Amino acid sequence: FTAAPAFADPIPPGWEASHLQLVGFSGLGGHSAAFKLAITHAKNGRWYIFMGHSFEPGWSILDVTDPKNPRYVKYMPGPVGFSTSQVTLHGDLLITGVDHLQTSTTNAPVENSVLLWDISDPENPKQLSGWKGGANGSHRNSYPGGKYAYLASTVPGFNGRILVILDVSDPKHPVVAGQWWQPGQKDGETPLGGKKMSSLHGPANASPDGKMISVAYYPDIVNLDISDIAHPKLIGSLTMTPPFTDNGAQSEHTVLPFWDRKLLYVSSEASASGCDIEPLNYAGFVDNSNPAKPRLISIFPPPRPPAGKPYKDFCDKGGRFGPHNVNQEIHNPDVMPNGNTLYIAYF
């Protein structure tokens, strides 16, 4: 009898939990903290998380078949000086974003906005290709499987990030299938209705029938008809800024559709340290039963500190406070589908 090797790292002190149980931890081989995650149940029967790093250019792979004993597989270096936090996958195709954010350490343009990888051997990904967009790369992207990936990318001739629909049916030679942008983003255009210059945070979420996209696209929540993939058309939108927080693309950070209930979870991302610096950040539900007229129907209550803390709320605690991410990989059959519980990360 040979005991199985122990891969898990000791759990660092300082964490707290309520109604949750911490079962395992990985220090990722000493690399910087992971940011975005995507999970797959591989053909070899094992479970892997692919993750991007924000403060170190590259990606990590973690075998989580035994959640109590996660095995760090490897670190894959990325382009030096850029943020590589964004990952999305379906089947054997992994798409990683390259971003020129404030975390970047170079003024050079991004060479490729996204990189496409074959992960049929999940412990040894092979880069298939890259797609070149604008100088500042892409941010949060989505690949629901099939022919198209949906990118929030900079593109020459446009201001900010726009929606790029990328045909990845031949992942070695991806090509643009369609684009959509808010009025005023294209060079020479004037924003309509006095709106500020728009930008897309992403990701865009395509409906199961592939005919509609719902997306947070500053300053609006937007529904698009993509039945003609080369010519997306606006169905309807809901302006969130104002009255809610106004800090650029992250003001409208997330749309997570509940397609079966015709609901959209929507949220911003807090920017300032201190709750009295910027307008209210939000997380809530939008009724999308009429995509031409989406309407806000509820705002979630903010999280409260546990009893006995020396601060009455998280605003009083100080620092940045507000919603950030939820799991966006809802297209992935290996991910728990939307039910009656949302798992929301807050600053």
N, C-alpha and C positions, 0 to 999 in steps of 0.2 A: 504494500500500500504506500502510495506517495501522496503527500498532502499537496493540494493545489497551491500554486504560488500566490502570495498576497500582493496585489497591485495598488490597493487603495492607499491614499495618503492620509495622515492624521488630520482630523477636522480642526481648523484653526479656532481659537477661542473667540468669544464675543458675539456669537450669533444667538438669536432668540427665536422662538416659534410658538404659535398658538394654533391648535387644531391641525397641525402638520407634523410629520415625523421626518427628521433628517436621517437618511439611510447610508449615504456614501459621499465621498469627496475625492476630487482629483486636483492636484496643484499644477497639472498640465506640464509636467517636466520642468517647472521653473519659468515657463513663459508667461507673458502678461495675461490678465484675465480675459476670458472669452466674452464675446459680445452677442452676436446673433448665432442661433443654433438651428440645425436641421437634422432630423433623425431618419434613419432608414433601417428596415429589416432586410438584411442582405441575403443573397442567394445561398450563402454558406450557413444560414440559420442564425447568424449572430446579429446583434443590434449595434449600430454605430451612430454616434453624433458627430457631424461635421460642423466646425465652428470657425468664425472669423474673429480676428483680433483687431481692436481699434488702435491700440497704442504700440503695436509691433506689427510690421508688415508680414502677414502670413496667415496660415490656417492650421488648425489642429484636428486630429481625429481621435476619438475616444470610444473604446469598446465598452458598452454599458449593458452587455448581455446579463451580467450579474450586477445589478445596481448598487449592491453593498460593496462590491469589489471592482470598481471601474478600472479598466486597463488603458493607460495612455499609449496610443499606437505610434504616433509620430507628429512632427511639426513640419509643415511645408512652407518654406520661405516665399514671401511675396515681393512685389516691386518696392525697393527701398524708398522710404520717404512718403509713402501714401497710406491711407487708411484702407484696410481690407476686411472691414467688419461684417459685410453683407454676404449671406449665403442663402441659396434656395436650391431644392433638388426635387426630382421625381424619377423613379426608376433608376436607371444607370447614368443619368445625366445630372451633374452638379454644375451650377452656375454661380460664380463668385464675382462680387463687385469690386471695383477699384475706384476709390473716391479721393478727391482732393479737398479734404476738410481742413478745419483749423488744426487738426492733429498732424497734418502733413508737415514734413520737414524740408520740403523742396519747393521751389517756384516753377519747376519744370512741368510741362503738360503731361497729363495721364496718357500713356501709350494705348491702353485698351480699357474701355469702360467696363467690360465684363470678360471673364475667362470661362471657357467651357471645358469640362472635365468628364472623362469616362471613369465611372466608379464601379464598373462591373467587378473589379477586384478592389473592394473598399479599403484595403490596407495599402494599396499602391495605385492611387489615382494617376491617370495619364491626361495631360493637357491636350485637348484636341484642337483648340483654336482660341482666338480672341476677336472681339468686335470693338472697333474704334469709333467712339462718339466724339464728344467735345473735350476740351482741355481739362475740364474739372471732373471728368469721369461720371460714374453713376452712383446712386444711393440705394434705396431699398427696392429690390426687384422681386419678381415672382415667376416661377415656372410651374404651372399646374399639370405638366405632362402634355404629350401630344406635340402639335406643330409649332405652337407659339409660346414665347416668353414675353413678359411685360416688364419693361424697364422704366425706371425714373432716371433719365440720363440727360447730361448736357449734350448739346448738338450744335455744330457750327451754324451761325446765323440766327441763333435764338438766345434769349436771356433766361437764366435760371434753368431748371430741369424740366423737361417735357416728357410726355408719354411716348415711348418708342415700343412698337410691337415688332418683335424680332422672330423671323422664321428660322427655327432651329431644327427643321426636319432633316437637314444634313448638318450635323453639329460641327463638322470640319469646315463648313462654309456658310455661316449664318448671314442672313440678309434682312434688311428692313422690309417689313410687310405693310406697315402703317404707322402714322404719327398723329398725335393730337396735342394741341396746346391751347392755353387760355388766351383770349384776345390781348394783344400788346406784347406777347413774348417774342414774336418774330421781329427781327430787325426791321425798323420802319413803321411798325404798327403802333397804334395808340390804344392804351387800355380803355375798355368800354366802361361806362358808368362810374367813372372816377375811381376805379379799383386800383390798388397798388400793384406793382409788378408781381405777377404770379410765379409760383414755382411748385413743382411736384415733389412731395416727400416720398410717397410710395409706401407699400406696394399697391398696385392695381389688382383687384380681384375680379376674375371673370366668372360669370354665372355658369352653372353646370352644363347648360346647353350651348355655351360659347357665344351667346348673342348680346350680352350686356356686360359692361364693366361698371363697378362702383369703386370710387377712389376718393381719398382726401387730397384736394388740390387747392392749396391756398389761393384765395380766401374762402373756398367753397367746399361742400360735399357734392360730388359730381356723379351723375349717371350717364353713361355713354352707350349708344347703339353701335355694336361692332359686327353686325350681321354682314356688312361689307367691310372686311378687315382693312382694306386699303384706304377707306374713307370713314373713319369713326365720326359719329354725329352726336351732338349734345341732345339728351333726352330731357334732363332737368337738373337743377342744382339748388342747393341751400347755402346761403352765405352765413358763415359762422363768425367771421372777423370783419367788422365789429359785430356784436359787442364783446366777444371773448378775446382772449389774449392775442396780441399782435407781435410776433417775433419771427416773421418770415415763414418759410415753408413748414417748419415744425409746428406752427400754430394749428394747422390741420394735419395732424401726424398720422392718424390711423382711421381706416374704415375696415371693419370686420363684418362681412355680411352673414346674417342668418337667413340663408336663401329660402328655407322651408317656411319661415315665419314672416318673411318680407320685412325684416328688421335689419338695421345697420347699427352695430356698436361703433361709436365715433369718439375720438379723443384728441386732445392737444398734447404738446410736450412742454413742460415747464422750462423756462429759460433762466429767469433771474433768481438770485438768492434772496429770499425774503418774500412773503406773500403780499406785501404792500407796495411792491415795485411795479408789477405789471397787472393788466386786467385778469379776470378770473380764468384759470385753466379749467378744463371741463373733461368729463367722461360721461357719456350718456347714450341714449337710444334714439334713433331716427326711424320713424315709420316710413317704409319705402314701398308700401302697397301700391302707390301711384308714383312710379319713377319720375314722372314729369313734375311732380310736386312733393318731394321729400319734406317731411316736417319733424321737427324736434318734439319728442313726447316726454322725455325724462332726463334728469341729471342725476348721476350717482352720488350718494353721500360720500364725503371724503373719509379716508381711513382715520381711525382714532388710535392714539397710543394706548397701550395696556395700562391698567390701573397701577398706581404707585410710581409712575414716572415723574421726574422733576419738572416736566413741561406739560401744559394743559392740552396742547395739540401740536401737530408737526410744524405748523407755522411758527409757534413759539419756540420750538426746538432750534430753528434757524437753518440756513442753507436752502438749497433748491427743493421745492416740494410740489409734486403734481404727477399726473400719469405719464407713462412712457410707453412701454410695449405690452402687447398681448401676443399670443401665438398666432402667427399669420399663415402657417403652413397647413391651412385647413383642407387644401386640395390633396394632401398626402394621405393615402389610405393607412399609413402607419401611425397617424396622429389621431388622438381622441377627437371625435367630431364635436361640434358645438352642441351643448346641452343646456342645462339650467344653471351652470356655474361658469364664471369667467375668472381667469387667472391673470391679474393685471399687475405689472411691475410699476411701482411708484418711486420717484425720487423722494 
